Amino acid sequence: MAVPAAVMLAVGLWGLHRGGMWRDEAVTYQVARRTVPQIWRLLHEVDAVHGLYYLLMHIVLGAAPGRPGEVDLRLPSVCAAAVTAGLVAALGTRLARPRVGLWAGLMYALTPLVGHYAQEGRSYALVAAGATGATLLLVRAAEQGGRRAWCWYGAVLGLTCWLHEFAVLLLLAHAGTLALARSSGRVWRGWGCAAGGVALSLLPMVVVSHRQSAQVAWLREPDVETAQELLRQYLGPTDGVYWACLALGLLGLTRLVGRRGELTLAAVALPLAVLPPVALMLASQLTPLYVDRYVLYALAGAPLLVALGADRVAGLLGRLCTHGTATVSRSPAFTLAGVLALLLAFTHQLPLLRHDRVAGTRPDDLGAVAEAAARALRPGDPVLYLPAHARGTQLAYPADFSTTWDVALAEPGPASGTLYGHEVGAGTLRRRLAGVDQVWAVVEKYALVSGYRPRLSTERAKVAVLNQQFVLREEIVVDRVALRLYVRPIRGEEGRAQGAGRWGLVAPTRR
């Protein structure tokens, strides 16, 4: 357990300070720094599914010396990933043999998708740790029995589901494991009581998060390509690693069902890797809910199957070398050969891992946007955020906007129980903008598209006033955000301003 955990810790810490937060991390950062009552109020409106995680991060960031930064935000995910690698190794050791655990744990630690989410200030690495721990507790409870063992299993799984409600799909995987093991009625009763307790405890979360389902309205139905992409991420994004791991994983299924009541490693790993993502993809055909990170915890099953298949190969080679006996297959040389093969796979995928640690590889880099704003803005400059959630940059990096005036803001997020605050009405906004000669707009790039028609009246007023009363003087584009300086037109430019009517018709000039 220790070696895979140490390797995962090293991989996670490598390049951890890769750059600024992206918008999901920025939400974690700004919410976790609120007071507990403010967080509680927010969860009644949005992000109830992340409530426990925000409270945990509130403690973590509160304990950080000085002003917490990106490393403090991501460090819990790194530690959780290291714990998961150790737990994967423990599963392989318990249900097979030590070298299977070592290989599986190392493969988990070196998988690019794992390294990606180990460096994210979100809950998914913590959910993976909880899910793998619950799986290990399932094995212990099924083998040893006892009310206390099932209580521990239910408690850990329940907490994991409160970190993210889609971890409840782990119950399907565990039911599949018990079915493949042909477990006794006693085991099924113990598991059923624990599973029922988890489901009941999650009902308040389900009710509240269902009311907040508009937050994931941007999702689309997964298709066959989505499933193929997930399989690639599980086994290795490069062709050589992918096909080798796929072959070994299939070979690891050769002893899927053991003696009655026996939990084989394949019977644990296969349902874990397959059932949660498949169930979420099928459910998403009716209501789109699938994103790969929501079922990151299922990835732990893949390295277990691959390591088990590699152990089968080692056993076969050992028998061939010794004319039917298995003595050589237990030699440390085979264990070392497996470790070297994993190192070779690691070097093969090293460019992917290195690229993932370069600033700007996430969907956006709000730190870079804030740096650009700090260079461009002057004390007292009015700033307009279009749409309102573009204010996320200012909330994540308030020091770079501390001397500016947020023209549209009526009540900040912490006081209003919202993520981005309440804005003034359209009439008030027009009156405020009437008193300024220039305004900086922090604009999401999709809002620059011709024909953009926001739903809210305040957002429509922002677009109308900027197009009708101002001309674009300067533009700085960083990732998916544009910083635009609008100034009132001088004589001769009035017609250009009045006739603009849509974004992008007035060419910017440098100030």
Buried (B, 14 or more C-beta within 10 A) or exposed (E): BEBBBBBBBEBBBBBBEBBBBBBBBBBBBBBBBBEEEBBBBBBEBBBBBBBBBBBBBBEBBEEEEEEBBBBBBBBBBBBBBBBBBBBBBBBBBBBBBEBBBBBBBBBBBBBBBBBBBBBBBBBBBBBBBBBBBBBBBBBBBBBEBEEEBBBBBBBBBBBBBBBBBBBBBBBBBBBBBBEBBBBBEEBBEBBBBBBEBBBEBBEEBBEBBEEBEEEBEEBEEBEEEBBEBBBBBBBBBBEEBBEBBBBBBEBBBEBBEBEEBBBBBBBBBBBBBBBBBBBBBEBBEEEBBBBBBBBBBBBBBBBBBBBBBBBBBBBEBBBEEEEEEEEBBBEEEBBEBBBEBBEEBBEBBEEBBEEBBEEBEBEBBBBBBBBBBEEBBEEEBBBBBBBBBBBBBBBBBEEBBEEBBBBBBBEBBBEBBBBBBBBBEBEBBBEBBEEBEBBBBBBBEEBBEEEBEBEEEBBBBBBEBBBEBBBBBBBBBBBBBBBBBBBBBEEEBEEBBEEBEEBEBBEBEEE
